[in-house]
Amino acid sequence: MIIIFSFDTWISCSHMIEIGNDGLFRDSVAYYLYGDEYAAKKLKLKS
């Protein structure tokens, strides 16, 4: 989990998750959440 401090709010971001099995459609995704750091850590991105 990466936490970035801003002057007006906290932003929480998951680790990048690689999706796709072949070279043509491979990509990476992450989710971002404004606000509560604790809530962001509890979220799980399923692949």
mmCIF file of the N, C-alpha and C atoms, coordinates in Angstrom:
data_MODEL
# 
_entry.id   MODEL 
# 
loop_
_atom_site.group_PDB 
_atom_site.id 
_atom_site.type_symbol 
_atom_site.label_atom_id 
_atom_site.label_alt_id 
_atom_site.label_comp_id 
_atom_site.label_asym_id 
_atom_site.label_entity_id 
_atom_site.label_seq_id 
_atom_site.pdbx_PDB_ins_code 
_atom_site.Cartn_x 
_atom_site.Cartn_y 
_atom_site.Cartn_z 
_atom_site.occupancy 
_atom_site.B_iso_or_equiv 
_atom_site.pdbx_formal_charge 
_atom_site.auth_seq_id 
_atom_site.auth_comp_id 
_atom_site.auth_asym_id 
_atom_site.auth_atom_id 
_atom_site.pdbx_PDB_model_num 
ATOM 1   N N  . MET A 1 1  ? 0.847   -1.174  0.000   1.00 0.00 ? 1  MET A N  1 
ATOM 2   C CA . MET A 1 1  ? 0.000   0.000   0.000   1.00 0.00 ? 1  MET A CA 1 
ATOM 3   C C  . MET A 1 1  ? 0.892   1.236   0.000   1.00 0.00 ? 1  MET A C  1 
ATOM 4   N N  . ILE A 1 2  ? 0.624   2.160   -0.883  1.00 0.00 ? 2  ILE A N  1 
ATOM 5   C CA . ILE A 1 2  ? 1.367   3.409   -0.968  1.00 0.00 ? 2  ILE A CA 1 
ATOM 6   C C  . ILE A 1 2  ? 0.477   4.517   -0.429  1.00 0.00 ? 2  ILE A C  1 
ATOM 7   N N  . ILE A 1 3  ? 1.001   5.307   0.490   1.00 0.00 ? 3  ILE A N  1 
ATOM 8   C CA . ILE A 1 3  ? 0.237   6.414   1.053   1.00 0.00 ? 3  ILE A CA 1 
ATOM 9   C C  . ILE A 1 3  ? 0.923   7.720   0.655   1.00 0.00 ? 3  ILE A C  1 
ATOM 10  N N  . ILE A 1 4  ? 0.165   8.635   0.071   1.00 0.00 ? 4  ILE A N  1 
ATOM 11  C CA . ILE A 1 4  ? 0.696   9.922   -0.369  1.00 0.00 ? 4  ILE A CA 1 
ATOM 12  C C  . ILE A 1 4  ? -0.016  11.021  0.406   1.00 0.00 ? 4  ILE A C  1 
ATOM 13  N N  . PHE A 1 5  ? 0.747   11.913  1.024   1.00 0.00 ? 5  PHE A N  1 
ATOM 14  C CA . PHE A 1 5  ? 0.134   13.014  1.766   1.00 0.00 ? 5  PHE A CA 1 
ATOM 15  C C  . PHE A 1 5  ? -0.056  14.211  0.860   1.00 0.00 ? 5  PHE A C  1 
ATOM 16  N N  . SER A 1 6  ? -1.235  14.787  0.915   1.00 0.00 ? 6  SER A N  1 
ATOM 17  C CA . SER A 1 6  ? -1.549  16.016  0.206   1.00 0.00 ? 6  SER A CA 1 
ATOM 18  C C  . SER A 1 6  ? -1.878  17.074  1.247   1.00 0.00 ? 6  SER A C  1 
ATOM 19  N N  . PHE A 1 7  ? -1.870  18.326  0.850   1.00 0.00 ? 7  PHE A N  1 
ATOM 20  C CA . PHE A 1 7  ? -2.156  19.394  1.800   1.00 0.00 ? 7  PHE A CA 1 
ATOM 21  C C  . PHE A 1 7  ? -3.590  19.341  2.319   1.00 0.00 ? 7  PHE A C  1 
ATOM 22  N N  . ASP A 1 8  ? -4.523  18.791  1.515   1.00 0.00 ? 8  ASP A N  1 
ATOM 23  C CA . ASP A 1 8  ? -5.921  18.806  1.931   1.00 0.00 ? 8  ASP A CA 1 
ATOM 24  C C  . ASP A 1 8  ? -6.522  17.426  2.186   1.00 0.00 ? 8  ASP A C  1 
ATOM 25  N N  . THR A 1 9  ? -5.858  16.354  1.794   1.00 0.00 ? 9  THR A N  1 
ATOM 26  C CA . THR A 1 9  ? -6.439  15.023  1.980   1.00 0.00 ? 9  THR A CA 1 
ATOM 27  C C  . THR A 1 9  ? -5.375  13.945  1.864   1.00 0.00 ? 9  THR A C  1 
ATOM 28  N N  . TRP A 1 10 ? -5.728  12.757  2.313   1.00 0.00 ? 10 TRP A N  1 
ATOM 29  C CA . TRP A 1 10 ? -4.880  11.578  2.127   1.00 0.00 ? 10 TRP A CA 1 
ATOM 30  C C  . TRP A 1 10 ? -5.376  10.808  0.913   1.00 0.00 ? 10 TRP A C  1 
ATOM 31  N N  . ILE A 1 11 ? -4.451  10.224  0.160   1.00 0.00 ? 11 ILE A N  1 
ATOM 32  C CA . ILE A 1 11 ? -4.797  9.362   -0.968  1.00 0.00 ? 11 ILE A CA 1 
ATOM 33  C C  . ILE A 1 11 ? -4.145  8.011   -0.716  1.00 0.00 ? 11 ILE A C  1 
ATOM 34  N N  . SER A 1 12 ? -4.916  6.944   -0.783  1.00 0.00 ? 12 SER A N  1 
ATOM 35  C CA . SER A 1 12 ? -4.373  5.601   -0.612  1.00 0.00 ? 12 SER A CA 1 
ATOM 36  C C  . SER A 1 12 ? -4.460  4.870   -1.943  1.00 0.00 ? 12 SER A C  1 
ATOM 37  N N  . CYS A 1 13 ? -3.435  4.097   -2.259  1.00 0.00 ? 13 CYS A N  1 
ATOM 38  C CA . CYS A 1 13 ? -3.358  3.402   -3.537  1.00 0.00 ? 13 CYS A CA 1 
ATOM 39  C C  . CYS A 1 13 ? -2.882  1.976   -3.310  1.00 0.00 ? 13 CYS A C  1 
ATOM 40  N N  . SER A 1 14 ? -3.502  1.020   -4.003  1.00 0.00 ? 14 SER A N  1 
ATOM 41  C CA . SER A 1 14 ? -3.054  -0.369  -3.910  1.00 0.00 ? 14 SER A CA 1 
ATOM 42  C C  . SER A 1 14 ? -1.775  -0.552  -4.723  1.00 0.00 ? 14 SER A C  1 
ATOM 43  N N  . HIS A 1 15 ? -1.141  -1.707  -4.542  1.00 0.00 ? 15 HIS A N  1 
ATOM 44  C CA . HIS A 1 15 ? -0.030  -2.069  -5.415  1.00 0.00 ? 15 HIS A CA 1 
ATOM 45  C C  . HIS A 1 15 ? -0.580  -2.320  -6.812  1.00 0.00 ? 15 HIS A C  1 
ATOM 46  N N  . MET A 1 16 ? 0.269   -2.139  -7.835  1.00 0.00 ? 16 MET A N  1 
ATOM 47  C CA . MET A 1 16 ? -0.149  -2.446  -9.199  1.00 0.00 ? 16 MET A CA 1 
ATOM 48  C C  . MET A 1 16 ? -0.326  -3.950  -9.334  1.00 0.00 ? 16 MET A C  1 
ATOM 49  N N  . ILE A 1 17 ? -1.411  -4.376  -9.968  1.00 0.00 ? 17 ILE A N  1 
ATOM 50  C CA . ILE A 1 17 ? -1.700  -5.784  -10.178 1.00 0.00 ? 17 ILE A CA 1 
ATOM 51  C C  . ILE A 1 17 ? -1.713  -6.048  -11.675 1.00 0.00 ? 17 ILE A C  1 
ATOM 52  N N  . GLU A 1 18 ? -0.897  -7.004  -12.114 1.00 0.00 ? 18 GLU A N  1 
ATOM 53  C CA . GLU A 1 18 ? -0.821  -7.327  -13.532 1.00 0.00 ? 18 GLU A CA 1 
ATOM 54  C C  . GLU A 1 18 ? -1.984  -8.227  -13.915 1.00 0.00 ? 18 GLU A C  1 
ATOM 55  N N  . ILE A 1 19 ? -2.635  -7.898  -15.034 1.00 0.00 ? 19 ILE A N  1 
ATOM 56  C CA . ILE A 1 19 ? -3.738  -8.718  -15.537 1.00 0.00 ? 19 ILE A CA 1 
ATOM 57  C C  . ILE A 1 19 ? -3.426  -9.137  -16.964 1.00 0.00 ? 19 ILE A C  1 
ATOM 58  N N  . GLY A 1 20 ? -4.007  -10.226 -17.411 1.00 0.00 ? 20 GLY A N  1 
ATOM 59  C CA . GLY A 1 20 ? -3.783  -10.731 -18.764 1.00 0.00 ? 20 GLY A CA 1 
ATOM 60  C C  . GLY A 1 20 ? -2.642  -11.732 -18.793 1.00 0.00 ? 20 GLY A C  1 
ATOM 61  N N  . ASN A 1 21 ? -2.793  -12.775 -19.609 1.00 0.00 ? 21 ASN A N  1 
ATOM 62  C CA . ASN A 1 21 ? -1.793  -13.833 -19.665 1.00 0.00 ? 21 ASN A CA 1 
ATOM 63  C C  . ASN A 1 21 ? -0.883  -13.745 -20.871 1.00 0.00 ? 21 ASN A C  1 
ATOM 64  N N  . ASP A 1 22 ? -1.268  -13.012 -21.878 1.00 0.00 ? 22 ASP A N  1 
ATOM 65  C CA . ASP A 1 22 ? -0.418  -12.940 -23.068 1.00 0.00 ? 22 ASP A CA 1 
ATOM 66  C C  . ASP A 1 22 ? 0.064   -11.515 -23.292 1.00 0.00 ? 22 ASP A C  1 
ATOM 67  N N  . GLY A 1 23 ? 0.993   -11.358 -24.191 1.00 0.00 ? 23 GLY A N  1 
ATOM 68  C CA . GLY A 1 23 ? 1.596   -10.056 -24.450 1.00 0.00 ? 23 GLY A CA 1 
ATOM 69  C C  . GLY A 1 23 ? 0.655   -9.049  -25.074 1.00 0.00 ? 23 GLY A C  1 
ATOM 70  N N  . LEU A 1 24 ? -0.389  -9.519  -25.755 1.00 0.00 ? 24 LEU A N  1 
ATOM 71  C CA . LEU A 1 24 ? -1.281  -8.605  -26.460 1.00 0.00 ? 24 LEU A CA 1 
ATOM 72  C C  . LEU A 1 24 ? -2.191  -7.831  -25.523 1.00 0.00 ? 24 LEU A C  1 
ATOM 73  N N  . PHE A 1 25 ? -2.651  -8.470  -24.453 1.00 0.00 ? 25 PHE A N  1 
ATOM 74  C CA . PHE A 1 25 ? -3.641  -7.846  -23.590 1.00 0.00 ? 25 PHE A CA 1 
ATOM 75  C C  . PHE A 1 25 ? -3.152  -7.648  -22.167 1.00 0.00 ? 25 PHE A C  1 
ATOM 76  N N  . ARG A 1 26 ? -1.861  -7.741  -21.943 1.00 0.00 ? 26 ARG A N  1 
ATOM 77  C CA . ARG A 1 26 ? -1.323  -7.573  -20.590 1.00 0.00 ? 26 ARG A CA 1 
ATOM 78  C C  . ARG A 1 26 ? -1.414  -6.105  -20.178 1.00 0.00 ? 26 ARG A C  1 
ATOM 79  N N  . ASP A 1 27 ? -1.821  -5.871  -18.945 1.00 0.00 ? 27 ASP A N  1 
ATOM 80  C CA . ASP A 1 27 ? -1.951  -4.507  -18.436 1.00 0.00 ? 27 ASP A CA 1 
ATOM 81  C C  . ASP A 1 27 ? -1.801  -4.543  -16.921 1.00 0.00 ? 27 ASP A C  1 
ATOM 82  N N  . SER A 1 28 ? -1.721  -3.390  -16.314 1.00 0.00 ? 28 SER A N  1 
ATOM 83  C CA . SER A 1 28 ? -1.641  -3.293  -14.861 1.00 0.00 ? 28 SER A CA 1 
ATOM 84  C C  . SER A 1 28 ? -2.734  -2.355  -14.371 1.00 0.00 ? 28 SER A C  1 
ATOM 85  N N  . VAL A 1 29 ? -3.309  -2.677  -13.205 1.00 0.00 ? 29 VAL A N  1 
ATOM 86  C CA . VAL A 1 29 ? -4.365  -1.851  -12.632 1.00 0.00 ? 29 VAL A CA 1 
ATOM 87  C C  . VAL A 1 29 ? -4.081  -1.603  -11.162 1.00 0.00 ? 29 VAL A C  1 
ATOM 88  N N  . ALA A 1 30 ? -4.678  -0.561  -10.637 1.00 0.00 ? 30 ALA A N  1 
ATOM 89  C CA . ALA A 1 30 ? -4.601  -0.245  -9.208  1.00 0.00 ? 30 ALA A CA 1 
ATOM 90  C C  . ALA A 1 30 ? -5.871  0.500   -8.841  1.00 0.00 ? 30 ALA A C  1 
ATOM 91  N N  . TYR A 1 31 ? -6.191  0.518   -7.556  1.00 0.00 ? 31 TYR A N  1 
ATOM 92  C CA . TYR A 1 31 ? -7.325  1.325   -7.121  1.00 0.00 ? 31 TYR A CA 1 
ATOM 93  C C  . TYR A 1 31 ? -6.817  2.460   -6.240  1.00 0.00 ? 31 TYR A C  1 
ATOM 94  N N  . TYR A 1 32 ? -7.528  3.559   -6.249  1.00 0.00 ? 32 TYR A N  1 
ATOM 95  C CA . TYR A 1 32 ? -7.195  4.734   -5.451  1.00 0.00 ? 32 TYR A CA 1 
ATOM 96  C C  . TYR A 1 32 ? -8.398  5.084   -4.595  1.00 0.00 ? 32 TYR A C  1 
ATOM 97  N N  . LEU A 1 33 ? -8.142  5.531   -3.382  1.00 0.00 ? 33 LEU A N  1 
ATOM 98  C CA . LEU A 1 33 ? -9.228  5.895   -2.477  1.00 0.00 ? 33 LEU A CA 1 
ATOM 99  C C  . LEU A 1 33 ? -8.851  7.173   -1.748  1.00 0.00 ? 33 LEU A C  1 
ATOM 100 N N  . TYR A 1 34 ? -9.724  8.171   -1.805  1.00 0.00 ? 34 TYR A N  1 
ATOM 101 C CA . TYR A 1 34 ? -9.524  9.397   -1.048  1.00 0.00 ? 34 TYR A CA 1 
ATOM 102 C C  . TYR A 1 34 ? -10.094 9.208   0.344   1.00 0.00 ? 34 TYR A C  1 
ATOM 103 N N  . GLY A 1 35 ? -9.393  9.675   1.337   1.00 0.00 ? 35 GLY A N  1 
ATOM 104 C CA . GLY A 1 35 ? -9.961  9.666   2.680   1.00 0.00 ? 35 GLY A CA 1 
ATOM 105 C C  . GLY A 1 35 ? -9.244  8.749   3.639   1.00 0.00 ? 35 GLY A C  1 
ATOM 106 N N  . ASP A 1 36 ? -9.998  7.847   4.247   1.00 0.00 ? 36 ASP A N  1 
ATOM 107 C CA . ASP A 1 36 ? -9.545  7.043   5.373   1.00 0.00 ? 36 ASP A CA 1 
ATOM 108 C C  . ASP A 1 36 ? -8.489  6.015   4.966   1.00 0.00 ? 36 ASP A C  1 
ATOM 109 N N  . GLU A 1 37 ? -7.298  6.139   5.501   1.00 0.00 ? 37 GLU A N  1 
ATOM 110 C CA . GLU A 1 37 ? -6.202  5.211   5.210   1.00 0.00 ? 37 GLU A CA 1 
ATOM 111 C C  . GLU A 1 37 ? -6.553  3.791   5.656   1.00 0.00 ? 37 GLU A C  1 
ATOM 112 N N  . TYR A 1 38 ? -7.207  3.653   6.798   1.00 0.00 ? 38 TYR A N  1 
ATOM 113 C CA . TYR A 1 38 ? -7.575  2.337   7.325   1.00 0.00 ? 38 TYR A CA 1 
ATOM 114 C C  . TYR A 1 38 ? -8.548  1.628   6.381   1.00 0.00 ? 38 TYR A C  1 
ATOM 115 N N  . ALA A 1 39 ? -9.516  2.357   5.865   1.00 0.00 ? 39 ALA A N  1 
ATOM 116 C CA . ALA A 1 39 ? -10.491 1.772   4.943   1.00 0.00 ? 39 ALA A CA 1 
ATOM 117 C C  . ALA A 1 39 ? -9.813  1.323   3.655   1.00 0.00 ? 39 ALA A C  1 
ATOM 118 N N  . ALA A 1 40 ? -8.876  2.090   3.164   1.00 0.00 ? 40 ALA A N  1 
ATOM 119 C CA . ALA A 1 40 ? -8.182  1.739   1.925   1.00 0.00 ? 40 ALA A CA 1 
ATOM 120 C C  . ALA A 1 40 ? -7.371  0.465   2.086   1.00 0.00 ? 40 ALA A C  1 
ATOM 121 N N  . LYS A 1 41 ? -6.754  0.273   3.242   1.00 0.00 ? 41 LYS A N  1 
ATOM 122 C CA . LYS A 1 41 ? -5.954  -0.927  3.471   1.00 0.00 ? 41 LYS A CA 1 
ATOM 123 C C  . LYS A 1 41 ? -6.817  -2.181  3.522   1.00 0.00 ? 41 LYS A C  1 
ATOM 124 N N  . LYS A 1 42 ? -8.094  -2.041  3.890   1.00 0.00 ? 42 LYS A N  1 
ATOM 125 C CA . LYS A 1 42 ? -8.978  -3.199  3.998   1.00 0.00 ? 42 LYS A CA 1 
ATOM 126 C C  . LYS A 1 42 ? -9.535  -3.632  2.643   1.00 0.00 ? 42 LYS A C  1 
ATOM 127 N N  . LEU A 1 43 ? -9.478  -2.760  1.632   1.00 0.00 ? 43 LEU A N  1 
ATOM 128 C CA . LEU A 1 43 ? -9.994  -3.114  0.312   1.00 0.00 ? 43 LEU A CA 1 
ATOM 129 C C  . LEU A 1 43 ? -9.067  -4.117  -0.365  1.00 0.00 ? 43 LEU A C  1 
ATOM 130 N N  . LYS A 1 44 ? -9.634  -5.057  -1.090  1.00 0.00 ? 44 LYS A N  1 
ATOM 131 C CA . LYS A 1 44 ? -8.859  -6.040  -1.837  1.00 0.00 ? 44 LYS A CA 1 
ATOM 132 C C  . LYS A 1 44 ? -9.307  -5.993  -3.291  1.00 0.00 ? 44 LYS A C  1 
ATOM 133 N N  . LEU A 1 45 ? -8.358  -5.909  -4.214  1.00 0.00 ? 45 LEU A N  1 
ATOM 134 C CA . LEU A 1 45 ? -8.651  -5.935  -5.642  1.00 0.00 ? 45 LEU A CA 1 
ATOM 135 C C  . LEU A 1 45 ? -8.441  -7.359  -6.127  1.00 0.00 ? 45 LEU A C  1 
ATOM 136 N N  . LYS A 1 46 ? -9.522  -8.014  -6.561  1.00 0.00 ? 46 LYS A N  1 
ATOM 137 C CA . LYS A 1 46 ? -9.424  -9.409  -6.999  1.00 0.00 ? 46 LYS A CA 1 
ATOM 138 C C  . LYS A 1 46 ? -9.101  -9.459  -8.474  1.00 0.00 ? 46 LYS A C  1 
ATOM 139 N N  . SER A 1 47 ? -8.213  -10.378 -8.833  1.00 0.00 ? 47 SER A N  1 
ATOM 140 C CA . SER A 1 47 ? -7.870  -10.529 -10.248 1.00 0.00 ? 47 SER A CA 1 
ATOM 141 C C  . SER A 1 47 ? -8.494  -11.779 -10.815 1.00 0.00 ? 47 SER A C  1 
# 
